[in-house]
Amino acid sequence: MTELEIQRRGAGDLDEIRLQLLAVYAEVYRNRLDEEFHSIERFDERLGWNTEVPGFAAAVGYLDKTPVGYAFGCVLQQGTNWWKSLRTPVPEAEIAETGARTFALSELMVVESVRGTGAARQIHDALVRDRAEERVTLLVERDHPRVHARYEEWGYRQMGEVVPFPDAPVYDAMLLKL
């Protein structure tokens, strides 16, 4: 594989990278785009919400100037809805947010042609490297045990079960101490 070039981007860069992110999303979710939750329009909505939250950051991976994957997220704010749909009881101290404690990794995806090459891990690490927060959280679909296992290999631990939106699938909330 040609060396992956990773660019870190902020909320102010969204206009420049939005179409790239949507194109990668459309390729990765091509078999699920007819599901309302996984439609491009709904994804674009969620992308926009993320950029409105303080601490938005993205890492986009390119091969020969073509985007092949990305990760993005934002810092969970005090009173966030992130934990409100947690179905598993956890101590309140685990989910108390200060606006500086937890980086929420909202999306991490790579196109099929680079899966298994380490590209996802490189993009992930580029995004979370040097973060000021003490931890990272993410949601992984319950129906994707291989992805769940990969995150555990990277040091994430499971917190509990979440359904973040009424029409969303069941996810496992996972946490990584930085």
N, C-alpha and C positions, 0 to 999 in steps of 0.2 A: 504494500500500500504506500502511495506517495505520502509524504509527511503531512499530517493534519495541521492546518493553520487555524488557531482559535483566537477569535476577537471577543474581548469583553466589551459589553455595551450597557448603556443606562437608559432610563426612561426617555430622555431627550433624543435618543436615536431611533425610537420606534417607527417614525415615518420612513426612515431609511431602510429598516430591516423587516418591516411588517410583511411585505409580499413574500420575502424569502421564508419567513417563519410559516406563513400560511401554505406555501408550496410544499415545504417539508411535511407539515401536518397532513396535508391532503394525500401525500404519498404514503405516509405511515398508516393513516386511518382510511385508506381508500375503500376497504371492505366494510366500513362502518359509517360512512358519511351519510347514509340514509336514516340513521338513528338520530333523533332530534338532539340528544345530549352531545353526540359526537360530530354534529354538522359543523361545517366551516364557520358558519355565522355564529353559532354558540361559542366555538373556540375563540373566535376573534373578540367576542364580548368578554370572555374570561381574560384574554390577553390584555385588553384595555383596562379592566379592573385592576390587574396586577400593576400596571404602570402608574396608576393613580396612588398607590400605597408607597409611603417612604421606604427607601432602601431597595427599590427595584433594581435588579441586575440581570444581565443575560450573558451567556457565553455561546457563541455561534461557531461551529466547526465547518471549515471549508477544505475541499480537495480541488485543486486546480480552479480556484475562485468560485466553485459551485458549493452552495450550502448543503451539507449532508447530515446535519444534526444540530441540536441546540438544547440548552437548559435555561430556564429563567425562574425567577421568584422574587419575593419581597420580604420585608421584615414584618413579622406579626406585631400588630399594635395592641395596646391595652384595650380590652373589650372586643377583641376580634371574634368573628363568627367561625373561625377555623375549627375550634374545638367544640362548638355548640352541638354538632351532630354526632359527637362521639357516643357510641352506644355502649361502650365498655366502661365501667366505673374505674376511675383513676384518681389518685389523690389530687386535691385542688392545687397543691404546690406544683404539680407536674404540668398543669395547663395555664398557670397564671402568667400573663404576658405583660411586659413592661414597655414594649416599643423598641427594645434593644436586646432582648434575650434570644429570640428564635428567628432564624431565616427559614421561610417556607419555600421549599423547592416545588414550584407548581407544575413544571413540565420538564421532562428529560426524554428526548427521543432522537433516534438516528434512523436513517433510511436503511432498507434491507441490505443494500450492497456493502455497507460498512459494519454490519452487525458481526460480532465475534472477533473484531479486530482490536478492541480496546478503545475505540473512538468514544463510546458513551462514557467510559470512566475518565478519559482525558478531559472531555467537556465538563463533566461533573466536577472534577477536581479543580479545573480552571475557574469554575463559578464559585466554589466555596472556599478556595484558597484565600487566605488573608482576610476572611470575614471577621468582623469585630464581635459578632454574636457568639454565644457559648454553645449553640447547637443548631442543627438543621432538622427540619421535619419534612416529610413527604407522604403522599398517599399513593398506594399501589393497588390496582384492581385485584380483588380477591381471586378472580379467575385466571390470574397470571402467576402461578407458583414459581416458575423459573425466574421471573423478574424479582419476585419477593426474595428468593434465595440469593440472587445476585446482590441485592442491597444488603442482606445479612452478611455476605462475604466482605462487603465494603465497610462493615461496622455498624450498620443500622440495627436497631432492635424494635420489635413490634410493641406498640402501645395499646392498640385496640381497633375496633371496627367503627367505620364511619360511612355515612351516606350523606355527602355534602350538599346535594340538591335533591329535590323530590324525584326527579327523573334520572338521577345518576345511578351507576352500578354501586355495589358494595365495595368499599376500599378498606385496606388495612392502613392505619396511621403508623408511621415508623419514625424513629428518632435517632440521630447521630450526634454524639458529643464531639465538639471541635477541640 
